[in-house]
Amino acid sequence: MVDHPELLEDVTEALVRAGFDTAPGSSPLRIDRHAEGVVVGWSPGEGADGPPSGSARAAVRGAVAVVLREHGFLVTGTGEGELLVRCAEPVTVPPEPEVAPEQWWG
């Protein structure tokens, strides 16, 4: 497994700044390393009122995805209903060729 400690920290910080509770144990959100980046999902435990409904998980998953995309991360869904977060590849734009000024001979 490839370790992405900076990515894990950046994802956690972005979610905390957006108001998400990311503390292990108290939050239903689980942020963990993944071979391709970082995965954000649900802890398997139940909340005080029982497990969160599928629609509640979908709403939070959508909000998390929006926050992370706004911070420049690449976010995709997994088959398990989690989010896979990766760093965006820097885009390199080739420099425009210098245009030589037209010369007037005459």
C-alpha positions as a printed NumPy array, in Angstrom:
array([[  0.   ,   0.   ,   0.   ],
       [  1.274,   3.459,  -0.875],
       [  1.271,   5.844,   2.069],
       [ -0.179,   9.317,   1.526],
       [  0.294,  11.074,   4.903],
       [  0.097,  14.613,   3.496],
       [ -3.037,  13.802,   1.537],
       [ -4.651,  12.252,   4.621],
       [ -3.85 ,  15.382,   6.631],
       [ -5.056,  17.728,   3.885],
       [ -8.357,  15.88 ,   3.459],
       [ -8.964,  15.825,   7.207],
       [ -8.147,  19.528,   7.524],
       [-10.459,  20.463,   4.63 ],
       [-13.346,  18.563,   6.219],
       [-12.722,  20.035,   9.686],
       [-12.653,  23.562,   8.23 ],
       [-15.988,  22.839,   6.546],
       [-17.483,  21.85 ,   9.909],
       [-17.367,  18.064,   9.711],
       [-16.552,  16.107,  12.852],
       [-13.625,  13.879,  11.933],
       [-12.535,  12.785,  15.408],
       [-12.02 ,   9.002,  15.529],
       [-14.7  ,   7.318,  17.587],
       [-17.086,  10.263,  17.904],
       [-17.718,  10.803,  14.209],
       [-19.467,   8.429,  11.824],
       [-17.014,   9.585,   9.132],
       [-13.967,   7.418,   8.622],
       [-10.921,   8.808,   6.825],
       [ -8.251,   6.25 ,   6.032],
       [ -5.377,   5.477,   3.693],
       [ -6.048,   3.647,   0.448],
       [ -3.686,   2.244,  -2.173],
       [ -4.678,   5.02 ,  -4.581],
       [ -5.095,   7.909,  -2.146],
       [ -7.446,   8.401,   0.799],
       [-10.856,   6.865,   1.36 ],
       [-13.705,   8.63 ,   3.176],
       [-16.517,   6.394,   4.36 ],
       [-18.697,   5.478,   7.324],
       [-17.641,   3.816,  10.539],
       [-19.454,   0.525,  10.999],
       [-20.725,   1.467,  14.493],
       [-24.219,   2.632,  15.273],
       [-25.136,   6.116,  16.444],
       [-27.205,   6.895,  19.534],
       [-30.406,   6.68 ,  17.495],
       [-29.349,   3.651,  15.479],
       [-27.377,   3.425,  12.249],
       [-27.694,   6.351,   9.838],
       [-30.129,   5.787,   7.003],
       [-28.983,   5.314,   3.435],
       [-30.346,   8.728,   2.482],
       [-28.459,  10.401,   5.359],
       [-25.229,   8.714,   4.27 ],
       [-25.84 ,   9.786,   0.668],
       [-26.427,  13.396,   1.718],
       [-23.263,  13.539,   3.816],
       [-21.259,  11.741,   1.106],
       [-22.431,  14.341,  -1.42 ],
       [-21.539,  17.242,   0.891],
       [-18.103,  15.755,   1.605],
       [-17.473,  15.314,  -2.135],
       [-18.396,  18.952,  -2.846],
       [-16.108,  20.259,  -0.098],
       [-13.175,  18.151,  -1.26 ],
       [-13.638,  19.063,  -4.931],
       [-13.736,  22.75 ,  -3.975],
       [-10.336,  22.205,  -2.336],
       [ -8.949,  20.833,  -5.6  ],
       [ -9.038,  17.097,  -4.877],
       [-10.146,  14.454,  -7.363],
       [-13.081,  12.588,  -5.811],
       [-14.69 ,   9.409,  -7.136],
       [-17.116,   6.922,  -5.648],
       [-16.202,   3.342,  -4.832],
       [-18.316,   0.229,  -5.167],
       [-18.656,   0.142,  -1.373],
       [-20.313,   3.574,  -1.217],
       [-17.186,   5.369,  -0.046],
       [-15.274,   8.241,  -1.625],
       [-11.79 ,   7.809,  -3.047],
       [ -9.826,  11.054,  -2.827],
       [ -6.672,  11.736,  -4.811],
       [ -4.494,  14.756,  -5.456],
       [ -5.211,  16.53 ,  -8.679],
       [ -2.422,  16.189, -11.192],
       [ -0.909,  19.592, -11.852],
       [ -1.847,  20.812, -15.265],
       [  1.046,  22.088, -17.285],
       [  0.187,  24.457, -20.046],
       [  2.831,  24.702, -22.719],
       [  4.069,  28.246, -23.174],
       [  2.77 ,  30.053, -26.195],
       [  5.386,  30.462, -28.887],
       [  6.729,  33.948, -29.158],
       [  5.427,  35.645, -32.21 ],
       [  8.007,  37.616, -34.063],
       [  6.77 ,  41.061, -34.968],
       [  6.108,  41.551, -38.61 ],
       [  8.897,  43.334, -40.348],
       [  8.208,  45.798, -43.02 ],
       [ 10.822,  45.927, -45.69 ],
       [ 10.588,  48.757, -47.888]])
